[in-house]
Amino acid sequence: MSKPEHFLSQRQRYQPIILPQTFTDEEMVRDWALLAADQKVIAKYHKKFRLHMAIQLCAVRLYGRFLKQVHDLAPQIVGYLSKQLALPPSLGVEVPAREATYLEHRQAILQHLGFQRFSDPPSEGHGHRVQQQLETWLTAQAQVGLLPDDLFHQAEHYLLSRQILLPGPSVLERLIIHICGTVHQTTFEEISEALSPELRQSIDQLLKVSEGEQRSYFHQLKAYPPAATISSLQSYLERYQTVAKTGINAFEGQLLTPPFLDYLFKQAKRYSAKDLKRFSEHKRYALMACFLLETRKVLLDHLVTMHEQYVMTMCRKSKHTYEQKHRDLRKRHKKAVDVVLEANTRLLDWPDEESLSSDDLWQQVNKEQLQNALTDLRAFKKLEERGYGDLILARYPSLRKYFADFIQLPFAAEHGNNALLQAISLVKQLDTGEIKRLPTTIPTDFVPKDLRRALHVSVG
């Protein structure tokens, strides 16, 4: 069974009024001040229920709804209303226990404020019922491109401005979904008819469950990416390529505004392949076209993020290895410096009038110890100059398992990052064999300074 359509959050559906917790005195007076006529009406009822009536009267005038959570009202507001009614300070609000009393109070408030219930029959000579008027107005708004979320808020303002008690959020939600479904059907038909036969066929394939599989490929496209590994990157690259091969790139959705495209994408994502197959062809193809348009962008964003995570992990591991080697070599480096200094001191202290043969030198200096010291000094120098970069380069063969396909993605860069796009273009030319060697003018400004030495080899 397909999921019922909805767009409201749980909070919007079950707690439509959000009571203010912080406000100025001016805001409190603006929203919770009682008029003389209000106080006159409230004074007709039992003293212990007057505070509750005052709260509900102000709530209907302010929010268009009766307030359920009266005990959650800020103490400052409760105190302000009590003061206006000449009631003693109170920590609580007395609510009528008898339903008849409760309903009587509500009816008195609506009559005093001139509010009409959403489901009430129209007054004589006023034409259509309130719901029919709202439906006509919502249809007109939906036809100019307003989406359900905006329609919901505007419908509340529309009813409140006409002194109509707002119905439950779910009632408005269902009405808006019904109207949008009717209005959007024309858009669905226009989108569907603009799709190529090849794209329609590709959509049908995405919704099918292949032999030996439990889920459709459409289900896989909705999945959130796992941790960044070579296999997961390869899998997501394959998904991106599958979406591109559907032919969706030829359909850029000129009929859709970005908010409407995002709305239809989210709607499609809510359904299973089985649900979508139950829809009319026009609606199914339109939703899937929007899904593919946005999924193409989403997959690209995921791939860039996953690549960044993988590279950061690779750099972190390389840095850890580098620091471990640096600590080990630094200890040997200190000893090596002492050995070389000692050997140089002996050479400098050798009398000028005496000849110095290699045998004489090795009698003064331990040859093996000096050779080992020089080896350690060269290793430490190399490690400091390009050790971190070389460790990263050693991991490049693993990176290359997916990078050759990753580099083919349609990258774009913000203004000022043209050097990066130029570097990407050069890598692509190397991959295709268009060039054999990188030019000497290759841009490197985007490369961290501690890695730039590793970019150059002995031949340039």
Contacts in CASP RR format, 6 or more apart in sequence:
PFRMAT RR
TARGET T0000
AUTHOR 0000-0000-0000
METHOD contacts of the structure
MODEL  1
MSKPEHFLSQRQRYQPIILPQTFTDEEMVRDWALLAADQKVIAKYHKKFR
LHMAIQLCAVRLYGRFLKQVHDLAPQIVGYLSKQLALPPSLGVEVPAREA
TYLEHRQAILQHLGFQRFSDPPSEGHGHRVQQQLETWLTAQAQVGLLPDD
LFHQAEHYLLSRQILLPGPSVLERLIIHICGTVHQTTFEEISEALSPELR
QSIDQLLKVSEGEQRSYFHQLKAYPPAATISSLQSYLERYQTVAKTGINA
FEGQLLTPPFLDYLFKQAKRYSAKDLKRFSEHKRYALMACFLLETRKVLL
DHLVTMHEQYVMTMCRKSKHTYEQKHRDLRKRHKKAVDVVLEANTRLLDW
PDEESLSSDDLWQQVNKEQLQNALTDLRAFKKLEERGYGDLILARYPSLR
KYFADFIQLPFAAEHGNNALLQAISLVKQLDTGEIKRLPTTIPTDFVPKD
LRRALHVSVG
2 271 0 8 1.000
2 272 0 8 1.000
2 274 0 8 1.000
2 275 0 8 1.000
2 278 0 8 1.000
3 270 0 8 1.000
3 271 0 8 1.000
3 275 0 8 1.000
5 177 0 8 1.000
5 267 0 8 1.000
5 270 0 8 1.000
6 13 0 8 1.000
6 173 0 8 1.000
6 177 0 8 1.000
7 148 0 8 1.000
7 149 0 8 1.000
7 152 0 8 1.000
7 173 0 8 1.000
7 176 0 8 1.000
7 177 0 8 1.000
8 152 0 8 1.000
8 169 0 8 1.000
8 170 0 8 1.000
8 173 0 8 1.000
12 152 0 8 1.000
12 169 0 8 1.000
13 169 0 8 1.000
13 170 0 8 1.000
13 173 0 8 1.000
14 169 0 8 1.000
15 69 0 8 1.000
16 63 0 8 1.000
16 65 0 8 1.000
16 166 0 8 1.000
16 168 0 8 1.000
16 169 0 8 1.000
17 59 0 8 1.000
17 63 0 8 1.000
17 65 0 8 1.000
17 67 0 8 1.000
17 68 0 8 1.000
17 69 0 8 1.000
19 67 0 8 1.000
19 69 0 8 1.000
19 72 0 8 1.000
19 73 0 8 1.000
19 74 0 8 1.000
20 27 0 8 1.000
20 74 0 8 1.000
21 74 0 8 1.000
23 31 0 8 1.000
23 74 0 8 1.000
23 76 0 8 1.000
28 76 0 8 1.000
28 77 0 8 1.000
28 80 0 8 1.000
29 80 0 8 1.000
31 58 0 8 1.000
31 62 0 8 1.000
32 58 0 8 1.000
32 62 0 8 1.000
32 77 0 8 1.000
32 80 0 8 1.000
32 81 0 8 1.000
33 84 0 8 1.000
34 42 0 8 1.000
34 54 0 8 1.000
34 57 0 8 1.000
34 58 0 8 1.000
34 81 0 8 1.000
34 84 0 8 1.000
34 85 0 8 1.000
37 112 0 8 1.000
38 54 0 8 1.000
38 57 0 8 1.000
38 112 0 8 1.000
39 84 0 8 1.000
39 85 0 8 1.000
41 57 0 8 1.000
41 108 0 8 1.000
41 109 0 8 1.000
41 112 0 8 1.000
42 50 0 8 1.000
42 53 0 8 1.000
42 54 0 8 1.000
42 57 0 8 1.000
42 85 0 8 1.000
43 50 0 8 1.000
44 108 0 8 1.000
45 53 0 8 1.000
45 105 0 8 1.000
45 108 0 8 1.000
47 87 0 8 1.000
48 94 0 8 1.000
49 94 0 8 1.000
49 95 0 8 1.000
49 96 0 8 1.000
49 101 0 8 1.000
49 105 0 8 1.000
50 85 0 8 1.000
50 87 0 8 1.000
51 78 0 8 1.000
51 81 0 8 1.000
51 82 0 8 1.000
51 85 0 8 1.000
51 87 0 8 1.000
51 90 0 8 1.000
51 93 0 8 1.000
51 94 0 8 1.000
52 70 0 8 1.000
52 93 0 8 1.000
52 94 0 8 1.000
52 95 0 8 1.000
52 96 0 8 1.000
52 105 0 8 1.000
53 105 0 8 1.000
53 108 0 8 1.000
53 109 0 8 1.000
54 81 0 8 1.000
54 84 0 8 1.000
54 85 0 8 1.000
55 67 0 8 1.000
55 70 0 8 1.000
55 73 0 8 1.000
55 78 0 8 1.000
55 81 0 8 1.000
55 93 0 8 1.000
56 66 0 8 1.000
56 67 0 8 1.000
56 70 0 8 1.000
56 105 0 8 1.000
56 106 0 8 1.000
56 109 0 8 1.000
57 109 0 8 1.000
57 112 0 8 1.000
57 113 0 8 1.000
58 81 0 8 1.000
59 65 0 8 1.000
59 66 0 8 1.000
59 67 0 8 1.000
60 66 0 8 1.000
60 109 0 8 1.000
60 110 0 8 1.000
60 113 0 8 1.000
60 115 0 8 1.000
60 165 0 8 1.000
61 113 0 8 1.000
63 160 0 8 1.000
63 166 0 8 1.000
64 115 0 8 1.000
64 156 0 8 1.000
64 159 0 8 1.000
64 160 0 8 1.000
64 165 0 8 1.000
64 166 0 8 1.000
65 165 0 8 1.000
65 166 0 8 1.000
65 168 0 8 1.000
66 106 0 8 1.000
66 165 0 8 1.000
67 73 0 8 1.000
70 93 0 8 1.000
70 95 0 8 1.000
71 92 0 8 1.000
71 93 0 8 1.000
73 93 0 8 1.000
75 91 0 8 1.000
78 90 0 8 1.000
78 92 0 8 1.000
78 93 0 8 1.000
79 89 0 8 1.000
79 90 0 8 1.000
82 88 0 8 1.000
82 89 0 8 1.000
82 90 0 8 1.000
95 102 0 8 1.000
96 102 0 8 1.000
96 105 0 8 1.000
109 115 0 8 1.000
110 116 0 8 1.000
110 117 0 8 1.000
110 165 0 8 1.000
113 163 0 8 1.000
114 163 0 8 1.000
115 163 0 8 1.000
115 164 0 8 1.000
115 165 0 8 1.000
116 123 0 8 1.000
116 130 0 8 1.000
116 163 0 8 1.000
116 164 0 8 1.000
116 165 0 8 1.000
117 164 0 8 1.000
117 165 0 8 1.000
118 130 0 8 1.000
118 131 0 8 1.000
118 159 0 8 1.000
118 164 0 8 1.000
118 165 0 8 1.000
118 166 0 8 1.000
118 167 0 8 1.000
118 171 0 8 1.000
119 130 0 8 1.000
119 131 0 8 1.000
119 167 0 8 1.000
120 130 0 8 1.000
121 129 0 8 1.000
122 128 0 8 1.000
122 129 0 8 1.000
122 130 0 8 1.000
128 136 0 8 1.000
130 159 0 8 1.000
130 162 0 8 1.000
130 164 0 8 1.000
131 175 0 8 1.000
134 155 0 8 1.000
134 158 0 8 1.000
134 159 0 8 1.000
134 175 0 8 1.000
135 175 0 8 1.000
135 179 0 8 1.000
137 155 0 8 1.000
137 158 0 8 1.000
138 151 0 8 1.000
138 155 0 8 1.000
138 175 0 8 1.000
138 176 0 8 1.000
138 179 0 8 1.000
139 179 0 8 1.000
139 182 0 8 1.000
139 183 0 8 1.000
141 151 0 8 1.000
141 154 0 8 1.000
142 151 0 8 1.000
142 179 0 8 1.000
142 180 0 8 1.000
142 183 0 8 1.000
142 184 0 8 1.000
143 183 0 8 1.000
145 257 0 8 1.000
145 260 0 8 1.000
146 154 0 8 1.000
147 180 0 8 1.000
147 259 0 8 1.000
147 260 0 8 1.000
147 263 0 8 1.000
148 173 0 8 1.000
148 176 0 8 1.000
148 177 0 8 1.000
148 180 0 8 1.000
148 263 0 8 1.000
151 176 0 8 1.000
151 179 0 8 1.000
151 180 0 8 1.000
152 169 0 8 1.000
152 172 0 8 1.000
152 173 0 8 1.000
152 176 0 8 1.000
155 172 0 8 1.000
155 175 0 8 1.000
155 176 0 8 1.000
156 166 0 8 1.000
156 172 0 8 1.000
159 165 0 8 1.000
159 166 0 8 1.000
160 166 0 8 1.000
166 172 0 8 1.000
185 282 0 8 1.000
185 283 0 8 1.000
187 255 0 8 1.000
187 256 0 8 1.000
187 260 0 8 1.000
187 286 0 8 1.000
188 280 0 8 1.000
188 282 0 8 1.000
188 283 0 8 1.000
188 285 0 8 1.000
188 286 0 8 1.000
188 287 0 8 1.000
189 282 0 8 1.000
189 286 0 8 1.000
190 255 0 8 1.000
191 253 0 8 1.000
191 255 0 8 1.000
191 256 0 8 1.000
191 282 0 8 1.000
191 285 0 8 1.000
191 286 0 8 1.000
191 289 0 8 1.000
191 290 0 8 1.000
192 281 0 8 1.000
192 282 0 8 1.000
192 283 0 8 1.000
192 285 0 8 1.000
192 286 0 8 1.000
192 289 0 8 1.000
193 282 0 8 1.000
194 251 0 8 1.000
194 253 0 8 1.000
194 255 0 8 1.000
195 203 0 8 1.000
195 251 0 8 1.000
195 285 0 8 1.000
195 289 0 8 1.000
196 247 0 8 1.000
196 250 0 8 1.000
196 251 0 8 1.000
198 247 0 8 1.000
199 246 0 8 1.000
199 247 0 8 1.000
199 248 0 8 1.000
199 250 0 8 1.000
199 251 0 8 1.000
199 289 0 8 1.000
200 285 0 8 1.000
202 245 0 8 1.000
202 246 0 8 1.000
202 247 0 8 1.000
203 246 0 8 1.000
203 284 0 8 1.000
203 285 0 8 1.000
203 288 0 8 1.000
203 289 0 8 1.000
203 292 0 8 1.000
205 217 0 8 1.000
206 216 0 8 1.000
206 217 0 8 1.000
206 218 0 8 1.000
206 221 0 8 1.000
206 246 0 8 1.000
206 273 0 8 1.000
206 288 0 8 1.000
207 216 0 8 1.000
207 218 0 8 1.000
207 273 0 8 1.000
207 276 0 8 1.000
207 277 0 8 1.000
207 288 0 8 1.000
208 216 0 8 1.000
208 217 0 8 1.000
208 273 0 8 1.000
209 215 0 8 1.000
209 216 0 8 1.000
209 273 0 8 1.000
210 216 0 8 1.000
210 217 0 8 1.000
216 273 0 8 1.000
217 242 0 8 1.000
218 273 0 8 1.000
218 276 0 8 1.000
218 288 0 8 1.000
218 291 0 8 1.000
219 272 0 8 1.000
219 273 0 8 1.000
220 239 0 8 1.000
221 239 0 8 1.000
221 243 0 8 1.000
221 291 0 8 1.000
221 295 0 8 1.000
221 299 0 8 1.000
222 269 0 8 1.000
225 232 0 8 1.000
225 236 0 8 1.000
225 302 0 8 1.000
225 305 0 8 1.000
225 306 0 8 1.000
226 232 0 8 1.000
227 309 0 8 1.000
228 305 0 8 1.000
228 306 0 8 1.000
228 307 0 8 1.000
228 308 0 8 1.000
228 309 0 8 1.000
228 310 0 8 1.000
228 313 0 8 1.000
229 310 0 8 1.000
230 310 0 8 1.000
230 398 0 8 1.000
230 401 0 8 1.000
230 402 0 8 1.000
232 306 0 8 1.000
233 303 0 8 1.000
233 306 0 8 1.000
233 307 0 8 1.000
233 310 0 8 1.000
233 402 0 8 1.000
233 406 0 8 1.000
234 401 0 8 1.000
234 402 0 8 1.000
234 405 0 8 1.000
236 299 0 8 1.000
236 302 0 8 1.000
236 303 0 8 1.000
236 306 0 8 1.000
237 303 0 8 1.000
237 402 0 8 1.000
237 405 0 8 1.000
237 406 0 8 1.000
239 299 0 8 1.000
240 296 0 8 1.000
240 299 0 8 1.000
240 300 0 8 1.000
240 303 0 8 1.000
240 409 0 8 1.000
241 405 0 8 1.000
243 292 0 8 1.000
243 295 0 8 1.000
243 296 0 8 1.000
243 299 0 8 1.000
244 296 0 8 1.000
246 292 0 8 1.000
248 289 0 8 1.000
248 292 0 8 1.000
248 293 0 8 1.000
248 296 0 8 1.000
249 296 0 8 1.000
251 289 0 8 1.000
251 293 0 8 1.000
252 293 0 8 1.000
253 261 0 8 1.000
253 289 0 8 1.000
253 293 0 8 1.000
256 264 0 8 1.000
256 290 0 8 1.000
261 290 0 8 1.000
261 293 0 8 1.000
261 294 0 8 1.000
262 294 0 8 1.000
264 286 0 8 1.000
264 287 0 8 1.000
264 290 0 8 1.000
264 291 0 8 1.000
265 290 0 8 1.000
265 291 0 8 1.000
265 293 0 8 1.000
265 294 0 8 1.000
265 295 0 8 1.000
267 287 0 8 1.000
268 276 0 8 1.000
268 287 0 8 1.000
268 288 0 8 1.000
268 290 0 8 1.000
268 291 0 8 1.000
269 291 0 8 1.000
271 287 0 8 1.000
276 284 0 8 1.000
276 287 0 8 1.000
276 288 0 8 1.000
277 284 0 8 1.000
279 287 0 8 1.000
300 409 0 8 1.000
300 410 0 8 1.000
303 406 0 8 1.000
303 409 0 8 1.000
307 406 0 8 1.000
310 399 0 8 1.000
311 399 0 8 1.000
314 392 0 8 1.000
314 395 0 8 1.000
314 399 0 8 1.000
315 392 0 8 1.000
317 395 0 8 1.000
318 388 0 8 1.000
318 389 0 8 1.000
318 391 0 8 1.000
318 392 0 8 1.000
318 395 0 8 1.000
319 388 0 8 1.000
321 391 0 8 1.000
322 383 0 8 1.000
322 387 0 8 1.000
322 388 0 8 1.000
322 391 0 8 1.000
325 383 0 8 1.000
325 387 0 8 1.000
326 383 0 8 1.000
326 384 0 8 1.000
329 376 0 8 1.000
329 379 0 8 1.000
329 380 0 8 1.000
329 383 0 8 1.000
330 380 0 8 1.000
332 376 0 8 1.000
332 380 0 8 1.000
333 376 0 8 1.000
333 377 0 8 1.000
333 380 0 8 1.000
335 373 0 8 1.000
335 376 0 8 1.000
336 372 0 8 1.000
336 373 0 8 1.000
336 374 0 8 1.000
336 376 0 8 1.000
336 377 0 8 1.000
336 380 0 8 1.000
337 373 0 8 1.000
337 377 0 8 1.000
339 366 0 8 1.000
339 369 0 8 1.000
339 370 0 8 1.000
339 372 0 8 1.000
339 373 0 8 1.000
340 370 0 8 1.000
340 373 0 8 1.000
340 374 0 8 1.000
340 377 0 8 1.000
342 365 0 8 1.000
343 365 0 8 1.000
343 370 0 8 1.000
346 364 0 8 1.000
346 365 0 8 1.000
347 356 0 8 1.000
347 361 0 8 1.000
350 356 0 8 1.000
350 364 0 8 1.000
385 453 0 8 1.000
386 453 0 8 1.000
386 454 0 8 1.000
387 454 0 8 1.000
388 450 0 8 1.000
388 451 0 8 1.000
388 454 0 8 1.000
389 450 0 8 1.000
389 451 0 8 1.000
389 453 0 8 1.000
389 454 0 8 1.000
390 454 0 8 1.000
392 451 0 8 1.000
392 454 0 8 1.000
393 454 0 8 1.000
404 431 0 8 1.000
407 424 0 8 1.000
407 427 0 8 1.000
407 428 0 8 1.000
407 431 0 8 1.000
408 428 0 8 1.000
411 421 0 8 1.000
411 424 0 8 1.000
412 421 0 8 1.000
413 420 0 8 1.000
413 421 0 8 1.000
417 446 0 8 1.000
419 443 0 8 1.000
419 445 0 8 1.000
419 446 0 8 1.000
420 443 0 8 1.000
420 446 0 8 1.000
422 443 0 8 1.000
423 442 0 8 1.000
423 443 0 8 1.000
423 444 0 8 1.000
423 446 0 8 1.000
426 435 0 8 1.000
426 438 0 8 1.000
426 439 0 8 1.000
426 442 0 8 1.000
429 435 0 8 1.000
430 436 0 8 1.000
430 438 0 8 1.000
440 460 0 8 1.000
444 452 0 8 1.000
444 455 0 8 1.000
447 455 0 8 1.000
END
